[in-house]
Amino acid sequence: MMRSLFSGVSGLKNHQTRMDVIGNNISNVNTTGFKSSRVTFSDMISQTLTGASRPIDGQIGGTNPKQIGLGSAVAGIDLLFTNGSVQSTGKNTDLCLSGDGLFALSPDKQGDQKYYTRNGAFSFDADGNYVQPGNGMHVLGYMAKNGELPDSKSEPEPIQLKNEQKSMDAVQTQNATYVDNLNADTKGTVIGGISVKYADGTMETVTSYNPQPAGKISLTLSTGETVEVDDPPGNSFTTGAAVTGKTLYKSKIDSVTATGTGAVTLELSAGSAVHSINGGSTYTPPALNNGTYKYGDKYTLKGTINAGGVTTTGAAPGHTKLTVTLEDGNVVTFEVPNPTDFTYADGDQVSFNFVISKITAVAGAKVNTANGNKATLTAPLTISNDAQTYTRIGTSSDGTVNAISRLQNGYALNNKRVESVTLQGKDGSTHSGLIGADYAVNGTFYPSLVSTVTVYGSQGRKYDVPVLLTKTKANTWKMSLQSGGNRITVKDKNDSTTTVHFELEDQKDLVFDYTGKYVQGSAKLSMHYENNKGVKPYPYEQSVTLNCSGLTQYAGSNTVSAKSDGYATGELESISCDTSGVLTGTYSNGVKQTIAQVAVAKFANTSGLTKLGDSLYEESNNSGEAVIKKATDAAGCKITPSAIEMSNVDVANEFTDMIITQRGFQSNSKIITVSDEMLETLIQMKR
């Protein structure tokens, strides 16, 4: 009878334990990442009254053992690692993990001590640490370098935004790739006439149009000098060739600079303040060895009136003669109007303004032209009017041409700058031609397709280069710049200028086969950054390869586009995560770059983990050691971004278990009550 009491008590205790587990499950029904538990019972050891006996042949049969159970025990409290429901949050840094994996956390920045969780409510703190904000633990993962993740053998580390990931340096463009289609059905027009309008307003009708590049170019000479050249048609310059005998430029003279090896002599003309100097209207002071002088500018003579140097002239009543020793030591005589409110006296300091009416410079002096060029004179030069020009002819001392870059765009025909070209089709149509392209009567004109290539310089400046694709015959397209030629000047949004040179690879046009597939053709853009004066090398050049192998030529429409690499500087604007746990930063320059990848831990027995509270777990003897991998390498695990995993508690099941547990508890309590009554009856029995 006492055995039933003990059995009932064990049942009460076990059902109370089960009720405790059920209560904990229900209380965490809305706990993020919570995993429910279950209680399993087992019977306790039984008391054997008699053992079993085996059957005897020809006699009695076998008997079963007689055993009385001594109650129940808790066999186990198991952690149920089934998936909870996915709840969308809209927060880019929240992660929901499905499968039997867990996120790895660490309380230190070294990541030595590790804990594990299914609570993926993560965010970045003020220092850029990727953490679980409820406890501040660091999320472990794999940091990317320059957008590249390490291999799978790397050890996980706390994810933290580094300074180089918060902002992005500019990267210059090296390649541009063309994709999509050129229309094979592009129709041409037979040319019946060509009209050319020149920059001077004149027009001309021609049978063939073969323009030559014209405009200002920059020559970098082997001497290190940079010369801006007014490039007339027919005046060609070649890299590596000498410039001896060639006209480098002809420009209006701005000024002359005296040097220690090249003196400058000025002729000064008297004005209203001075009627004469030394009896004449002009005066030539001694030659000057320094300073810059411009025709028509003012020039001041200063000096001291000599003793007895103030006299009245008889030839011109109302004038005064002054004998003055100038600052250069020369003695001159000024004839000036008589003053009305003061008098000149011996020893006075005086100064009078003159106008430079002639400049004579010897070899060694420097002439400065209106187009910005400077040249050292190799022969005397006299400037006697403000419209005078200087023509520089190259000599052997100028060396050879190291580099050529165009500063101004333009094309010329018959030594005249072209403004526009008009083509008349034999079908009566009229078309605007490209001033840099070749045309001939009876030839075919095809319309051009403009595709803009975006180019970023080394400092992040953005230049949009218009590249033309023009059909020349069946299955063949010519590539050029917007003018139809191979040079153009483009600017960024701040008017920083660069000259673009267009070069065909191996001088081959873009060719397709009869099926419309790419056969050959590519090109290069050479960017000449002329505004980078003072930056070495100057002019700074950048080469951009145009890859056309992704193009096709099928009947339909033109859908060509060019995708280029490179980008401007950018600041980190947002971070998002994908299903493989890769964190990607989006920058203000439109570039997206991989920052890190979240680590996922797996165990041989996930249910064997030890609960620590705060939705954290740690390894136990029965869980096995954690195997931490990238999310992409953790089989059976899937990450849902912008979401969290809710509790896997099934309320309906829990309430059902609660009722069953209650009934079990009641039943065991009844056992105790009845056993107690039976004991009481036994005690009350009388002999």
Secondary structure as UniProt FT lines:
FT   HELIX           2..27
FT   TURN            28..30
FT   TURN            32..33
FT   STRAND          37..43
FT   STRAND          46..50
FT   TURN            57..58
FT   STRAND          66..69
FT   STRAND          72..79
FT   STRAND          86..88
FT   TURN            92..93
FT   STRAND          95..98
FT   STRAND          102..106
FT   TURN            109..110
FT   STRAND          115..117
FT   STRAND          123..124
FT   TURN            126..127
FT   STRAND          129..132
FT   TURN            133..136
FT   STRAND          137..143
FT   TURN            146..147
FT   TURN            152..153
FT   STRAND          157..158
FT   HELIX           163..166
FT   STRAND          167..168
FT   STRAND          175..183
FT   TURN            184..185
FT   STRAND          189..198
FT   TURN            199..200
FT   STRAND          203..206
FT   STRAND          208..209
FT   STRAND          212..213
FT   STRAND          215..221
FT   TURN            222..223
FT   STRAND          226..231
FT   TURN            233..234
FT   TURN            239..240
FT   TURN            244..245
FT   STRAND          247..257
FT   STRAND          264..269
FT   TURN            272..273
FT   STRAND          276..277
FT   TURN            278..279
FT   STRAND          282..283
FT   STRAND          292..293
FT   TURN            295..296
FT   STRAND          298..312
FT   TURN            317..318
FT   STRAND          319..326
FT   TURN            327..328
FT   STRAND          331..337
FT   TURN            346..347
FT   STRAND          349..361
FT   TURN            363..364
FT   STRAND          366..369
FT   TURN            370..371
FT   STRAND          374..376
FT   STRAND          381..383
FT   TURN            386..387
FT   STRAND          389..393
FT   HELIX           396..398
FT   STRAND          400..406
FT   STRAND          411..413
FT   TURN            414..415
FT   STRAND          416..425
FT   TURN            426..427
FT   STRAND          430..432
FT   TURN            435..436
FT   STRAND          439..440
FT   TURN            441..442
FT   STRAND          444..445
FT   STRAND          448..456
FT   TURN            458..459
FT   STRAND          462..473
FT   TURN            474..475
FT   STRAND          476..481
FT   TURN            482..483
FT   STRAND          487..491
FT   TURN            493..494
FT   STRAND          497..504
FT   HELIX           505..507
FT   STRAND          510..512
FT   TURN            514..515
FT   STRAND          517..520
FT   STRAND          523..529
FT   TURN            530..531
FT   TURN            533..534
FT   STRAND          540..554
FT   STRAND          561..564
FT   STRAND          570..577
FT   TURN            579..580
FT   STRAND          582..587
FT   TURN            588..589
FT   STRAND          592..602
FT   HELIX           606..608
FT   STRAND          610..613
FT   TURN            614..615
FT   STRAND          616..618
FT   TURN            621..623
FT   STRAND          627..630
FT   HELIX           631..633
FT   TURN            635..636
FT   STRAND          638..641
FT   STRAND          643..645
FT   HELIX           651..684
//
